Amino acid sequence: MDAGPLVAWFCPKDAHHAWAEKVFDVLPKGVLVCEAVLAEACHSVAKDRVAPSKVLQLVEDNDLSLISLAAEIPRIRDLLTRYADVPMDFADACIVRLAEIHPTASVCTTDGDFRIFRRLRREPIPLIAPFD
């Protein structure tokens, strides 16, 4: 899970809100998320006056499953270097790494850059997205 769908779901004014509502209705419990995405989502929803604690409640309710990527920093750093011209931010690199670790997973995102990013250097990442 990327931050964009979380923000869209919590923020009715977001351009992807209706799409996010439909997607969240069909996603299974325990969707994978990392700390970087949670931080980004908490920061973004607060701008729309949504309590960041609501994002964290999804983890407590097991709607999202928090995965730590501390041991993956070398690979995440490699991804940031490889995609520096896109640009790729830290949360994006973490999501790509999660997609590498969990090869049958799809990434739920509103970020079109994920059409460019590749897991394991050449494999497209399956997406759940409001584009394409």
C-alpha positions in Angstrom: 0.0 0.0 0.0 1.2 3.4 -1.0 0.2 6.6 0.8 -1.9 8.0 -2.0 -4.8 5.6 -1.7 -4.8 6.0 2.1 -4.9 9.8 1.7 -7.6 9.6 -0.9 -9.7 7.3 1.2 -9.6 9.6 4.3 -9.9 12.9 2.4 -13.2 13.4 0.5 -11.7 16.4 -1.4 -9.0 14.2 -2.9 -9.3 13.6 -6.7 -9.1 9.8 -6.2 -11.5 9.6 -3.2 -14.3 7.8 -5.1 -11.8 5.3 -6.6 -10.2 4.7 -3.1 -13.6 4.0 -1.6 -14.3 1.3 -4.2 -10.8 -0.2 -3.8 -10.9 -0.3 0.0 -14.2 -2.2 -0.2 -12.5 -5.1 -1.9 -9.0 -5.2 -0.4 -8.4 -8.0 2.0 -7.5 -7.4 5.7 -3.7 -7.3 6.4 -2.6 -5.2 3.3 1.2 -4.7 3.7 2.4 -1.2 4.6 5.8 0.1 5.9 6.6 2.9 8.3 7.6 5.3 5.5 4.2 5.1 3.9 2.4 5.5 7.3 4.5 8.6 8.0 3.7 10.1 4.6 0.0 9.3 4.9 -0.2 10.7 8.4 1.5 13.9 7.3 -0.8 14.3 4.2 -4.1 13.6 5.9 -3.3 16.2 8.6 -3.1 18.8 5.9 -6.8 18.1 5.2 -7.6 18.2 9.0 -7.9 14.5 9.3 -6.4 13.1 12.5 -3.3 11.2 11.7 -4.2 8.7 14.4 -7.0 7.5 12.1 -4.3 6.2 9.7 -2.6 4.3 12.5 -5.9 2.8 13.7 -5.9 0.8 10.4 -2.8 -1.0 11.6 -4.2 -1.6 15.1 -7.4 -3.0 13.5 -5.3 -5.3 11.3 -6.6 -3.7 8.1 -3.0 -2.9 7.4 -0.1 -5.1 8.3 3.0 -3.2 9.3 6.3 -4.5 7.8 9.7 -3.3 9.0 12.3 -2.8 6.3 15.2 -1.9 8.6 17.2 -4.9 7.3 16.6 -3.8 3.7 18.3 -0.4 3.8 21.1 -1.4 1.4 18.6 -2.5 -1.3 16.4 0.6 -0.6 19.5 2.8 -1.0 20.3 1.1 -4.3 16.8 1.7 -5.6 17.0 5.4 -4.6 20.2 5.7 -6.5 18.9 3.8 -9.6 15.7 5.9 -9.8 17.1 9.3 -8.6 16.1 10.9 -11.9 12.4 9.8 -11.7 12.5 10.9 -8.7 11.9 8.1 -6.3 11.3 9.0 -2.7 12.1 6.8 0.4 8.5 5.5 0.7 8.5 4.6 -3.0 11.8 2.7 -2.7 10.4 0.8 0.4 7.3 -0.2 -1.6 9.4 -1.4 -4.5 11.4 -3.5 -2.0 8.2 -4.9 -0.5 7.1 -5.9 -4.0 10.5 -7.7 -4.5 10.1 -9.5 -1.2 6.5 -10.4 -1.9 6.5 -11.3 -5.6 2.8 -12.2 -5.9 1.6 -8.9 -4.4 0.3 -5.9 -6.2 1.0 -2.3 -5.2 -2.0 -0.1 -4.5 -1.0 3.4 -5.5 -2.1 6.7 -7.1 1.5 7.5 -8.2 2.1 7.1 -11.9 5.8 6.7 -11.3 5.1 3.1 -10.4 4.6 2.4 -14.1 8.3 3.1 -14.5 9.7 1.4 -11.4 10.8 -2.2 -11.7 11.3 -4.9 -9.1 14.4 -7.0 -9.4 15.7 -4.5 -12.1 13.3 -5.5 -14.9 10.0 -6.9 -13.8 7.0 -4.5 -14.0 5.1 -4.3 -10.7 1.4 -5.3 -10.8 -0.6 -2.2 -9.8 -4.0 -1.4 -8.3 -4.3 2.1 -9.6 -6.8 4.7 -10.9 -4.9 4.9 -14.2 -4.4 2.5 -17.2 
